[in-house]
Amino acid sequence: MDMAGIEEGMSKEVADMRIVKVLILSVAVSASGASASKPAKPPFEGLWMSCERWQGSSICAYKALAQQGTRVCGVQSDFATNRYYVQRFVGTARGNVVEIDRICGDPGSETDTYCAGQAPADAAKVGWGASDRQLSLCEGRLQAGKKGEAAHCTPASARAAMPKTSGRDGEGPEAEDRAWMASCAQGDDG
């Protein structure tokens, strides 16, 4: 084989390698573009829960949130005075804080107003009530506080805040409350 034949064979090999290289780079760019185009989950989307043992039973409190832009809709449940209290709320997210704008549900320490459609016939207040509460994220955990207070995140406050959970095993809100959260996040808080 003469020099011209060797050079021709090498240039064909180089051309083939360039094609393979372009194909590999195209696949890599497509894969990275696919993951980059996948929208990030909003920071306040999810279920936060903490449980304690009380008289041999597991008693859990939770806050389930749906977020669309700055609009946050949630359902919370807490145990006090030997019973569960469940409330719905609508808030506005600003950074790592959600200011709860209005709330309704089982009257207790956070509201005195029943939600429409869930009130007993003799209820004095039905609809939405104002709220003086806020929620903030601290190392991926959710903590509650008074509206307007600085949301401090320290190692101690992070440990005391509610951890995020997957919500498996029937934990969290009932189906009716989950449906309300989804429609509320879209703008219909009925």
C-alpha positions as CSV (number, residue, x, y, z in Angstrom):
1,M,0.0,0.0,0.0
2,D,1.4,3.4,-0.9
3,M,1.3,6.6,1.2
4,A,-1.7,8.0,-0.6
5,G,-3.7,4.8,0.3
6,I,-2.7,5.0,3.9
7,E,-3.6,8.7,4.2
8,E,-7.0,8.0,2.5
9,G,-7.7,5.2,5.0
10,M,-6.7,7.4,8.0
11,S,-8.8,10.3,6.8
12,K,-11.8,7.9,6.5
13,E,-11.1,6.7,10.1
14,V,-10.8,10.2,11.4
15,A,-14.1,11.2,9.7
16,D,-15.8,8.1,11.2
17,M,-14.5,9.1,14.7
18,R,-15.8,12.6,14.2
19,I,-19.2,11.3,13.4
20,V,-19.2,9.1,16.5
21,K,-18.0,12.0,18.6
22,V,-20.8,14.3,17.3
23,L,-23.4,11.6,18.0
24,I,-22.1,11.1,21.6
25,L,-22.1,14.9,22.2
26,S,-25.6,15.2,20.8
27,V,-26.9,12.5,23.1
28,A,-25.2,14.1,26.1
29,V,-26.6,17.5,25.3
30,S,-30.1,16.1,24.8
31,A,-29.9,14.3,28.1
32,S,-28.7,17.3,30.0
33,G,-31.2,19.5,28.3
34,A,-34.0,17.1,29.2
35,S,-33.2,17.3,32.9
36,A,-32.7,21.1,32.7
37,S,-36.1,21.6,31.1
38,K,-37.9,19.6,33.8
39,P,-39.4,22.2,36.1
40,A,-38.3,22.3,39.7
41,K,-40.9,21.4,42.3
42,P,-42.0,24.6,44.2
43,P,-40.4,24.8,47.6
44,F,-43.6,24.7,49.6
45,E,-45.1,21.8,47.7
46,G,-45.5,18.6,49.8
47,L,-46.3,17.1,53.2
48,W,-44.6,17.9,56.5
49,M,-45.4,15.7,59.5
50,S,-44.3,15.1,63.0
51,C,-45.5,12.3,65.3
52,E,-45.3,11.7,69.1
53,R,-46.4,8.9,71.3
54,W,-49.3,9.7,73.6
55,Q,-51.0,7.2,75.9
56,G,-49.7,4.3,73.7
57,S,-50.9,5.8,70.4
58,S,-49.0,7.6,67.7
59,I,-50.4,11.2,67.4
60,C,-49.3,13.0,64.3
61,A,-49.6,16.7,63.2
62,Y,-49.2,17.6,59.6
63,K,-49.2,20.5,57.1
64,A,-49.9,19.6,53.5
65,L,-49.2,22.3,50.9
66,A,-49.9,22.9,47.2
67,Q,-48.1,25.7,45.5
68,Q,-48.6,27.5,42.2
69,G,-46.4,30.5,41.7
70,T,-46.6,32.5,45.0
71,R,-50.0,31.1,45.8
72,V,-49.9,28.4,48.5
73,C,-52.9,26.4,49.7
74,G,-52.8,24.0,52.6
75,V,-54.5,21.7,55.0
76,Q,-53.2,21.3,58.5
77,S,-54.1,18.9,61.3
78,D,-53.0,19.2,64.9
79,F,-53.9,17.3,68.1
80,A,-54.8,19.3,71.3
81,T,-57.3,19.0,74.2
82,N,-57.9,15.3,73.3
83,R,-59.0,15.9,69.7
84,Y,-57.7,16.7,66.2
85,Y,-58.2,20.1,64.7
86,V,-58.2,20.4,60.9
87,Q,-58.0,23.7,59.0
88,R,-57.6,24.9,55.4
89,F,-55.6,28.0,54.6
90,V,-54.5,30.2,51.7
91,G,-51.2,32.1,51.7
92,T,-48.6,34.0,49.8
93,A,-45.0,32.8,49.4
94,R,-42.2,35.3,49.6
95,G,-38.8,33.7,49.6
96,N,-38.7,31.0,52.3
97,V,-41.8,32.3,54.1
98,V,-45.5,31.8,53.4
99,E,-47.8,34.4,55.0
100,I,-51.1,32.8,55.7
101,D,-53.7,35.3,54.4
102,R,-56.9,33.5,55.4
103,I,-57.9,30.3,57.3
104,C,-61.0,28.3,58.2
105,G,-61.7,24.9,59.8
106,D,-62.2,23.5,63.3
107,P,-62.3,26.4,65.7
108,G,-59.3,26.5,68.0
109,S,-56.2,28.5,68.6
110,E,-55.7,29.5,64.9
111,T,-59.3,30.2,63.7
112,D,-62.8,30.7,65.0
113,T,-64.4,30.3,61.5
114,Y,-65.7,27.1,60.0
115,C,-65.1,26.4,56.4
116,A,-68.1,26.7,54.1
117,G,-69.8,23.3,53.6
118,Q,-68.2,21.9,56.7
119,A,-69.9,23.9,59.5
120,P,-72.6,22.6,61.8
121,A,-76.0,24.2,61.4
122,D,-75.7,26.4,64.5
123,A,-72.2,27.7,63.6
124,A,-71.7,31.4,64.4
125,K,-68.9,32.0,61.8
126,V,-68.6,30.3,58.4
127,G,-66.2,31.2,55.6
128,W,-62.7,32.6,55.8
129,G,-61.1,34.2,58.8
130,A,-57.9,36.3,59.0
131,S,-54.7,34.8,60.1
132,D,-51.7,36.1,62.0
133,R,-49.5,33.1,61.2
134,Q,-46.7,32.3,58.8
135,L,-44.7,29.2,57.8
136,S,-41.1,29.2,56.9
137,L,-38.5,26.7,55.6
138,C,-35.5,25.9,57.7
139,E,-33.1,23.3,56.4
140,G,-35.9,21.6,54.4
141,R,-38.2,21.5,57.4
142,L,-41.3,23.6,58.0
143,Q,-41.7,25.8,61.0
144,A,-44.7,28.0,62.1
145,G,-44.6,31.4,63.7
146,K,-46.3,34.8,64.0
147,K,-46.7,36.8,60.8
148,G,-44.1,39.4,60.5
149,E,-41.6,37.8,62.8
150,A,-38.1,37.2,61.4
151,A,-37.8,33.5,60.3
152,H,-34.7,32.5,62.1
153,C,-33.2,29.2,61.1
154,T,-30.8,27.7,63.7
155,P,-29.8,24.1,64.3
156,A,-32.3,24.0,67.3
157,S,-35.2,25.4,65.3
158,A,-34.5,23.1,62.4
159,R,-34.7,20.1,64.7
160,A,-38.0,21.3,66.2
161,A,-39.6,22.0,62.8
162,M,-41.7,19.4,60.9
163,P,-39.7,17.2,58.5
164,K,-40.9,16.7,55.0
165,T,-42.4,13.2,54.3
166,S,-43.6,11.2,51.3
167,G,-47.1,10.8,52.6
168,R,-47.4,7.1,52.0
169,D,-49.6,4.8,54.1
170,G,-52.6,7.1,54.1
171,E,-50.8,9.9,56.0
172,G,-51.9,13.4,55.5
173,P,-55.2,15.0,54.4
174,E,-58.3,13.2,53.3
175,A,-59.2,12.9,49.6
176,E,-61.7,15.8,49.9
177,D,-59.0,18.1,51.3
178,R,-56.4,17.0,48.7
179,A,-58.9,17.8,45.9
180,W,-59.6,21.2,47.5
181,M,-55.8,21.9,47.7
182,A,-55.4,21.1,44.0
183,S,-58.3,23.4,42.9
184,C,-57.2,26.1,45.4
185,A,-53.7,26.2,44.0
186,Q,-55.2,26.9,40.6
187,G,-57.1,29.8,42.0
188,D,-60.5,28.4,43.2
189,D,-60.4,28.4,47.0
190,G,-64.3,28.0,47.2
